[in-house]
Amino acid sequence: MDYKIEVDEDLLDGTILKLTLQPLVENALYHGIKNKRNGGTIVVRAQRVGTDLVRLEVQDDGIGFTPYKLTQIRDMLNDDASEISLKEGGFGLENVNKRIKLYYGKQYGLYVQSEYLGGTQVVARIPLQDNLE
Protein backbone atom coordinates (compact mmCIF):
# COMPACT_ATOMS: atom_id res chain seq x y z
CA MET A 1 0.00 0.00 0.00
CA ASP A 2 1.09 3.53 -0.74
CA TYR A 3 -0.22 6.80 0.69
CA LYS A 4 0.04 10.55 0.18
CA ILE A 5 -0.94 13.42 2.45
CA GLU A 6 -1.56 16.82 0.86
CA VAL A 7 -2.49 19.74 3.14
CA ASP A 8 -2.79 23.41 2.29
CA GLU A 9 -0.14 25.25 4.26
CA ASP A 10 -2.60 27.69 5.82
CA LEU A 11 -4.61 24.81 7.36
CA LEU A 12 -1.78 23.32 9.41
CA ASP A 13 -2.75 25.26 12.55
CA GLY A 14 -6.47 24.54 12.21
CA THR A 15 -8.55 22.11 14.25
CA ILE A 16 -11.09 19.43 13.36
CA LEU A 17 -13.47 17.26 15.33
CA LYS A 18 -11.81 14.14 16.76
CA LEU A 19 -12.32 10.88 14.88
CA THR A 20 -13.16 12.55 11.58
CA LEU A 21 -10.38 11.33 9.29
CA GLN A 22 -9.35 8.08 10.97
CA PRO A 23 -12.56 6.15 10.14
CA LEU A 24 -12.45 7.41 6.55
CA VAL A 25 -8.86 6.23 6.05
CA GLU A 26 -9.66 2.94 7.78
CA ASN A 27 -12.62 2.39 5.44
CA ALA A 28 -10.47 3.16 2.40
CA LEU A 29 -7.93 0.59 3.54
CA TYR A 30 -10.33 -2.09 4.74
CA HIS A 31 -13.06 -1.85 2.08
CA GLY A 32 -11.08 -0.53 -0.87
CA ILE A 33 -7.40 -1.45 -0.87
CA LYS A 34 -7.60 -4.72 1.09
CA ASN A 35 -9.93 -6.23 -1.51
CA LYS A 36 -7.66 -5.29 -4.41
CA ARG A 37 -5.09 -7.92 -5.33
CA ASN A 38 -2.14 -5.65 -6.10
CA GLY A 39 -2.40 -3.14 -3.26
CA GLY A 40 -3.20 0.47 -3.90
CA THR A 41 -2.88 4.08 -2.86
CA ILE A 42 -4.75 6.22 -0.37
CA VAL A 43 -4.55 10.01 -0.69
CA VAL A 44 -5.61 12.30 2.17
CA ARG A 45 -6.13 15.96 1.26
CA ALA A 46 -7.10 19.06 3.21
CA GLN A 47 -7.94 22.13 1.15
CA ARG A 48 -9.28 25.54 2.01
CA VAL A 49 -12.31 26.49 -0.08
CA GLY A 50 -13.08 30.18 -0.08
CA THR A 51 -12.71 32.01 3.22
CA ASP A 52 -14.55 29.75 5.64
CA LEU A 53 -14.74 26.17 4.35
CA VAL A 54 -12.39 23.19 4.60
CA ARG A 55 -12.61 20.22 2.25
CA LEU A 56 -11.15 17.03 3.70
CA GLU A 57 -10.80 14.23 1.17
CA VAL A 58 -9.86 10.58 1.44
CA GLN A 59 -9.40 8.96 -1.95
CA ASP A 60 -8.41 5.41 -2.78
CA ASP A 61 -7.86 3.47 -5.98
CA GLY A 62 -9.44 0.34 -4.52
CA ILE A 63 -12.35 -1.70 -5.82
CA GLY A 64 -14.98 1.00 -5.31
CA PHE A 65 -18.69 0.49 -4.70
CA THR A 66 -21.26 -1.05 -7.00
CA PRO A 67 -23.94 1.43 -8.08
CA TYR A 68 -26.41 -0.29 -5.75
CA LYS A 69 -24.10 -0.03 -2.72
CA LEU A 70 -23.25 3.60 -3.56
CA THR A 71 -26.97 4.45 -3.61
CA GLN A 72 -27.41 2.77 -0.21
CA ILE A 73 -24.51 4.75 1.25
CA ARG A 74 -25.75 8.06 -0.15
CA ASP A 75 -29.27 7.40 1.18
CA MET A 76 -27.85 6.61 4.61
CA LEU A 77 -25.79 9.82 4.60
CA ASN A 78 -28.87 11.86 3.65
CA ASP A 79 -30.88 10.45 6.57
CA ASP A 80 -31.44 13.29 9.05
CA ALA A 81 -31.92 11.08 12.12
CA SER A 82 -29.63 12.46 14.81
CA GLU A 83 -28.97 9.24 16.72
CA ILE A 84 -25.38 8.03 16.62
CA SER A 85 -24.95 4.28 16.81
CA LEU A 86 -21.98 1.98 17.11
CA LYS A 87 -21.82 -0.50 14.26
CA GLU A 88 -19.38 -3.37 14.33
CA GLY A 89 -17.76 -1.81 17.40
CA GLY A 90 -16.54 1.39 15.77
CA PHE A 91 -17.32 4.57 13.88
CA GLY A 92 -18.38 4.28 10.27
CA LEU A 93 -19.30 6.75 7.56
CA GLU A 94 -22.76 7.23 9.05
CA ASN A 95 -21.44 8.16 12.49
CA VAL A 96 -18.77 10.51 11.14
CA ASN A 97 -21.41 12.23 9.01
CA LYS A 98 -23.85 12.59 11.91
CA ARG A 99 -21.16 13.87 14.26
CA ILE A 100 -20.10 16.51 11.71
CA LYS A 101 -23.71 17.64 11.24
CA LEU A 102 -24.43 17.74 14.98
CA TYR A 103 -21.24 19.65 15.80
CA TYR A 104 -20.94 22.05 12.85
CA GLY A 105 -24.47 22.20 11.37
CA LYS A 106 -26.61 20.39 8.83
CA GLN A 107 -25.01 22.18 5.87
CA TYR A 108 -21.78 20.23 6.51
CA GLY A 109 -21.09 16.51 6.22
CA LEU A 110 -19.83 13.71 4.01
CA TYR A 111 -20.21 13.20 0.28
CA VAL A 112 -19.21 10.01 -1.54
CA GLN A 113 -18.18 9.40 -5.15
CA SER A 114 -17.25 5.91 -6.27
CA GLU A 115 -16.92 3.79 -9.36
CA TYR A 116 -16.90 0.01 -9.18
CA LEU A 117 -13.34 -1.17 -9.88
CA GLY A 118 -12.31 2.49 -10.07
CA GLY A 119 -11.89 3.67 -6.49
CA THR A 120 -13.73 5.83 -3.98
CA GLN A 121 -13.56 9.42 -2.85
CA VAL A 122 -15.08 10.53 0.45
CA VAL A 123 -15.24 14.27 1.07
CA ALA A 124 -15.97 15.94 4.40
CA ARG A 125 -16.99 19.58 4.28
CA ILE A 126 -16.48 21.46 7.54
CA PRO A 127 -16.14 25.11 8.53
CA LEU A 128 -12.68 26.60 8.92
CA GLN A 129 -11.75 26.78 12.60
CA ASP A 130 -8.45 28.29 13.59
CA ASN A 131 -6.63 26.90 16.59
CA LEU A 132 -7.23 29.60 19.20
CA GLU A 133 -4.89 28.22 21.86
C-alpha positions as CSV (number, residue, x, y, z in Angstrom):
1,M,0.0,0.0,0.0
2,D,1.1,3.5,-0.7
3,Y,-0.2,6.8,0.7
4,K,0.0,10.6,0.2
5,I,-0.9,13.4,2.5
6,E,-1.6,16.8,0.9
7,V,-2.5,19.7,3.1
8,D,-2.8,23.4,2.3
9,E,-0.1,25.2,4.3
10,D,-2.6,27.7,5.8
11,L,-4.6,24.8,7.4
12,L,-1.8,23.3,9.4
13,D,-2.8,25.3,12.6
14,G,-6.5,24.5,12.2
15,T,-8.5,22.1,14.2
16,I,-11.1,19.4,13.4
17,L,-13.5,17.3,15.3
18,K,-11.8,14.1,16.8
19,L,-12.3,10.9,14.9
20,T,-13.2,12.6,11.6
21,L,-10.4,11.3,9.3
22,Q,-9.3,8.1,11.0
23,P,-12.6,6.1,10.1
24,L,-12.5,7.4,6.5
25,V,-8.9,6.2,6.1
26,E,-9.7,2.9,7.8
27,N,-12.6,2.4,5.4
28,A,-10.5,3.2,2.4
29,L,-7.9,0.6,3.5
30,Y,-10.3,-2.1,4.7
31,H,-13.1,-1.9,2.1
32,G,-11.1,-0.5,-0.9
33,I,-7.4,-1.4,-0.9
34,K,-7.6,-4.7,1.1
35,N,-9.9,-6.2,-1.5
36,K,-7.7,-5.3,-4.4
37,R,-5.1,-7.9,-5.3
38,N,-2.1,-5.6,-6.1
39,G,-2.4,-3.1,-3.3
40,G,-3.2,0.5,-3.9
41,T,-2.9,4.1,-2.9
42,I,-4.8,6.2,-0.4
43,V,-4.6,10.0,-0.7
44,V,-5.6,12.3,2.2
45,R,-6.1,16.0,1.3
46,A,-7.1,19.1,3.2
47,Q,-7.9,22.1,1.2
48,R,-9.3,25.5,2.0
49,V,-12.3,26.5,-0.1
50,G,-13.1,30.2,-0.1
51,T,-12.7,32.0,3.2
52,D,-14.5,29.8,5.6
53,L,-14.7,26.2,4.4
54,V,-12.4,23.2,4.6
55,R,-12.6,20.2,2.3
56,L,-11.1,17.0,3.7
57,E,-10.8,14.2,1.2
58,V,-9.9,10.6,1.4
59,Q,-9.4,9.0,-2.0
60,D,-8.4,5.4,-2.8
61,D,-7.9,3.5,-6.0
62,G,-9.4,0.3,-4.5
63,I,-12.3,-1.7,-5.8
64,G,-15.0,1.0,-5.3
65,F,-18.7,0.5,-4.7
66,T,-21.3,-1.0,-7.0
67,P,-23.9,1.4,-8.1
68,Y,-26.4,-0.3,-5.7
69,K,-24.1,0.0,-2.7
70,L,-23.2,3.6,-3.6
71,T,-27.0,4.4,-3.6
72,Q,-27.4,2.8,-0.2
73,I,-24.5,4.7,1.3
74,R,-25.8,8.1,-0.1
75,D,-29.3,7.4,1.2
76,M,-27.8,6.6,4.6
77,L,-25.8,9.8,4.6
78,N,-28.9,11.9,3.7
79,D,-30.9,10.4,6.6
80,D,-31.4,13.3,9.0
81,A,-31.9,11.1,12.1
82,S,-29.6,12.5,14.8
83,E,-29.0,9.2,16.7
84,I,-25.4,8.0,16.6
85,S,-24.9,4.3,16.8
86,L,-22.0,2.0,17.1
87,K,-21.8,-0.5,14.3
88,E,-19.4,-3.4,14.3
89,G,-17.8,-1.8,17.4
90,G,-16.5,1.4,15.8
91,F,-17.3,4.6,13.9
92,G,-18.4,4.3,10.3
93,L,-19.3,6.8,7.6
94,E,-22.8,7.2,9.1
95,N,-21.4,8.2,12.5
96,V,-18.8,10.5,11.1
97,N,-21.4,12.2,9.0
98,K,-23.8,12.6,11.9
99,R,-21.2,13.9,14.3
100,I,-20.1,16.5,11.7
101,K,-23.7,17.6,11.2
102,L,-24.4,17.7,15.0
103,Y,-21.2,19.7,15.8
104,Y,-20.9,22.0,12.8
105,G,-24.5,22.2,11.4
106,K,-26.6,20.4,8.8
107,Q,-25.0,22.2,5.9
108,Y,-21.8,20.2,6.5
109,G,-21.1,16.5,6.2
110,L,-19.8,13.7,4.0
111,Y,-20.2,13.2,0.3
112,V,-19.2,10.0,-1.5
113,Q,-18.2,9.4,-5.1
114,S,-17.3,5.9,-6.3
115,E,-16.9,3.8,-9.4
116,Y,-16.9,0.0,-9.2
117,L,-13.3,-1.2,-9.9
118,G,-12.3,2.5,-10.1
119,G,-11.9,3.7,-6.5
120,T,-13.7,5.8,-4.0
121,Q,-13.6,9.4,-2.9
122,V,-15.1,10.5,0.5
123,V,-15.2,14.3,1.1
124,A,-16.0,15.9,4.4
125,R,-17.0,19.6,4.3
126,I,-16.5,21.5,7.5
127,P,-16.1,25.1,8.5
128,L,-12.7,26.6,8.9
129,Q,-11.8,26.8,12.6
130,D,-8.4,28.3,13.6
131,N,-6.6,26.9,16.6
132,L,-7.2,29.6,19.2
133,E,-4.9,28.2,21.9
